[in-house]
Amino acid sequence: MMLALLESLPSSSFFSVEKMDVLIDKLIDLSVTAGKHILVAIIVYIVGRFIISLVMRLVMGTLQRRSVDVGVQSFLRSFLKVVLTILLVVSVIGALGVNTASFAALLASAGVAVGMALSGHLQNFAGGLIVLVFKPYRVGDVVEAQGVSGTVREIQIFHTIIATFDNKTVYVPNGSLSNSVVVNHSREDIRRVQWTVGVEYGENVDKVRAKLYEMFSADERILQDIEGKKPFVGLDALADSSVNLVIRVWVKNEDYWAVFYDGQQRIYDLFNQEGINIPFPQTVVHLSLIHI
C-alpha cells in the first residue's frame, strides 16, 4: 500500500522525499558527531580542571616547603592559574573539532590587538616582575605609596593588595608602584620616634632636658645607645609664643606606635608634675593714650 502511495505521487514529490531522507541522515550523522565532540570536550574540561587543581597544589606545596617568599608564591599562583586556564580552553576548543592551528593563529592576532589595547596591564605585569625581583616590599610589610598607607596583604600579577589601618582593601597597580616612590616602614629593625613640644619663655631648658632624659632612661622600649643612636633633646626653634624642643628616641620597629602615643602622654604628665608650663598662642597689644 505504501509502495502504491509513492507510485501515485508525482516524480517531483518522490525526489523531494529522497532529498528529505538524505537531509535527515546527514542531520543524524552531524548530531552524532557533534554529540561525540561535546562529550569529549566535557570530559577534557573535567579532567583538565582536576589536573590544574593537582598541579597548583603540587607547585604551591613545593614552594612552601622550600620557604619561598610569600609574595613570589602569590604571583606564581596567579600566573600559573592563568596559563593553565588558557591551555585548558585551547584543549576544549580542539576537542570540539575546531582546528587549533587556525585558532592559535587567530588567538595570536587577537593577542596583538588586545596587547595594544591593554598596554597598561602589560606594564602592571612587568611591574609585578620588578617588585618580585628587586623586592622593595614583601607581604606583611607596612608601606606608604600612591597616597595609600597600610600592610601588604598580597602581590598579584597586576596588582598589589594593601590593607589600610582602618581595614580597607586597596588594589594598587604594580606598574605605578614600580615607577614611583614607595616608603617601606618595615625594612629596618629600628625606627626613630620624634616629638616637638613647646615650653614657655623663661623655663629652664636644661632642667626640662634632664627630666626628659631621666624619663627615657626608665623606659625599656627606648634604645639607649645602638650604633650611636640614643635619645636626643635639642632646642628646635624660638617661636612666637614658645621655646620649641625637638625630642628624638630610637625604638624597635614593632614598638614604634606604642612608644609614640604613650610618649606624648608621659611628656604631658611630666610637664604637669614638674610645673613646666606649656604655652598657648597669645598676642600682646600695646596701647598708648592720646591726651586731647
Phi, psi and omega in degrees: 000318179296322179295320179296324179294318180294323180292330181284341181284152177296158182299326180297322178293323180297318179292327178295321178295318178298317179296322179297318179297317179296317180297318180296320178298317179295320179297320179295314179299317180296320180295319179296315180297314179297320178298320177297315180298317180296318179297316178297319180298320178296317179296317178299319180296313182296313179296321179297318177298321179294317180294318178300314179299319180294314180297318179299316180295318181295314182295312182294323177296320178295317179297320180292320179295329179270006176057042176291146181309140183299323178296320177295319178301314181297316181295313181295324178298314180294315182295314181296323179296319179295314182297313181294325178294320177297316178298322178294318179298316178297320180295318179296318179296320177295323178293336178282356178098004179281140179293109184292332179295314177295321180295321179297318178296318178296320179294322178295317178296317178294326180297322178296315180295316180294323179298320177293322180287329183250041181299329178296322179291324176295323176295321178294323177297313178297322177298322177297320177296319179297318179298318182290326182283311186268344173052059173293339175205161179228170177298130182100346179284148174266118186233165177223115183200148177053036179075012182240135175237134179170193182257132179291119181265321184200145175247110182258186183297313186252339186226157168249128182267124181241130175263116182286170183290340176260024171067039170258148177256121184242130177260112182253127180300137181295328179299319179294320181291325182282344182249008183226176181284130176238121177266117180257110182275355184253357186290318181270152182284331181235153179225159180260130175259136183226136172232154171235120181235154180244142174236161183291151170298136183102344177290149178282102184296324179296322178295316179299316180297317181296319180294323179292317178299321179296319179295318182293324182293338180273353181262115183292340181285338182272125181284129186274322180198093179240107180053043179082359179267112182215168182303143182220134174230121181222160178281117187268318183198150171260091186278180183297319186240002185204161170261113186270130177249137174259133183238126181228131175224160180246136182222167172291151185306318184288346180262002190303301187291326178297316180291323182299308183285321179294323180296320178299317179296317182291324177296317179297315179296321179298315180297321178294318181294322184269001180070026178273118187279131174263118186282167173229154183303135179213156180237130178262124181249125178260125180251140176237132181272133179255118180270128179261000000 
